[in-house]
């Protein structure tokens, strides 16, 4: 089990793509083997990748917990600005909050 917390940050960056395969967390093409962290230990985000993680990466008896930097715009919907934690229990892509199609386009008059 991996608990993924999202830390919204208004930065100019592409949207995240996150997936899980076993203990490997892939974030926008970068693989992070969380299984390298011993049970009961916490790794500072700066030791893993400070451009991807904030706070720390933890390996507890029930699983892992990480907090990812989540790029947003100032006008993104509430579920992107205040995202709920994501609990991952199976391999594959991780669903993240997204903008609606209509919010991707602006109509100028």
PATORSE-189451 format. One line per 4 residues: their letters; for each residue x, y, z of C-alpha. Coordinates in nm, 2 decimals. Example, Ala and Ser with C-alpha at 12.3 -4.5 7.8 and 13.67 -1.06 7.14 Angstrom:
PATORSE-189451
as	1.23 -0.45 0.78 ~ 1.37 -0.11 0.71;
END
This chain:
PATORSE-189451
xxxx	0.00 0.00 0.00 ~ 0.12 0.35 -0.09 ~ -0.04 0.66 0.05 ~ 0.03 0.95 -0.19;
xxxx	-0.03 1.30 -0.06 ~ -0.04 1.58 -0.31 ~ 0.12 1.92 -0.22 ~ -0.03 2.18 -0.46;
xxxx	0.22 2.43 -0.58 ~ 0.16 2.71 -0.83 ~ 0.45 2.64 -1.06 ~ 0.49 2.63 -1.44;
xxxx	0.53 2.26 -1.49 ~ 0.36 1.99 -1.69 ~ 0.09 1.77 -1.53 ~ 0.22 1.47 -1.33;
xxxx	0.19 1.12 -1.46 ~ 0.22 0.87 -1.17 ~ 0.21 0.49 -1.17 ~ 0.30 0.21 -0.93;
xxxx	0.46 -0.13 -0.99 ~ 0.53 -0.32 -0.67 ~ 0.74 -0.09 -0.46 ~ 0.84 0.12 -0.75;
xxxx	0.67 0.46 -0.78 ~ 0.71 0.62 -1.13 ~ 0.66 1.00 -1.14 ~ 0.67 1.16 -1.48;
xxxx	0.91 0.90 -1.61 ~ 1.14 0.88 -1.31 ~ 1.14 0.56 -1.11 ~ 1.18 0.56 -0.73;
xxxx	1.22 0.22 -0.56 ~ 1.05 0.28 -0.22 ~ 1.15 -0.08 -0.12 ~ 1.50 0.06 -0.06;
xxxx	1.37 0.24 0.25 ~ 1.38 0.00 0.56 ~ 1.06 -0.04 0.76 ~ 1.03 0.23 1.02;
xxxx	1.26 0.47 0.84 ~ 1.20 0.81 0.69 ~ 1.40 0.95 0.40 ~ 1.41 1.33 0.36;
xxxx	1.26 1.45 0.02 ~ 1.59 1.62 -0.06 ~ 1.77 1.27 -0.05 ~ 1.52 1.13 -0.31;
xxxx	1.44 1.42 -0.55 ~ 1.34 1.77 -0.42 ~ 1.19 1.85 -0.76 ~ 0.94 1.56 -0.71;
xxxx	0.89 1.51 -0.33 ~ 0.83 1.74 -0.03 ~ 0.86 1.65 0.34 ~ 0.98 1.29 0.36;
xxxx	0.93 0.94 0.22 ~ 0.82 0.70 0.49 ~ 0.81 0.32 0.51 ~ 0.58 0.21 0.79;
xxxx	0.46 -0.14 0.88 ~ 0.14 -0.08 0.68 ~ 0.31 0.05 0.37 ~ 0.47 0.37 0.23;
xxxx	0.38 0.73 0.25 ~ 0.50 1.00 0.01 ~ 0.41 1.36 -0.07 ~ 0.45 1.47 -0.43;
xxxx	0.47 1.83 -0.56 ~ 0.15 1.88 -0.75 ~ 0.17 2.16 -1.01 ~ -0.14 2.37 -1.03;
xxxx	-0.27 2.70 -1.17 ~ -0.43 2.97 -0.95 ~ -0.76 2.91 -1.12 ~ -0.77 2.53 -1.10;
xxxx	-1.08 2.36 -0.96 ~ -1.11 2.30 -0.58 ~ -1.03 1.92 -0.60 ~ -0.69 2.02 -0.76;
xxxx	-0.61 2.30 -0.51 ~ -0.72 2.09 -0.21 ~ -0.66 1.73 -0.32 ~ -0.75 1.43 -0.10;
xxxx	-0.47 1.17 -0.03 ~ -0.46 0.88 -0.27 ~ -0.44 0.52 -0.14 ~ -0.28 0.29 -0.39;
xxxx	-0.34 -0.08 -0.34 ~ -0.27 -0.22 -0.69 ~ -0.02 -0.17 -0.97 ~ -0.09 0.06 -1.26;
xxxx	-0.15 0.43 -1.33 ~ -0.25 0.64 -1.04 ~ -0.56 0.86 -1.10 ~ -0.49 1.23 -1.01;
xxxx	-0.73 1.52 -1.00 ~ -0.75 1.68 -1.35 ~ -0.88 2.00 -1.51 ~ -1.20 1.96 -1.71;
xxxx	-1.17 1.99 -2.08 ~ -1.35 2.32 -2.07 ~ -1.09 2.46 -1.83 ~ -0.81 2.38 -2.07;
xxxx	-0.94 2.63 -2.32 ~ -1.01 3.00 -2.29 ~ -1.25 3.18 -2.52 ~ -1.15 3.53 -2.61;
x	-1.41 3.78 -2.73;
END
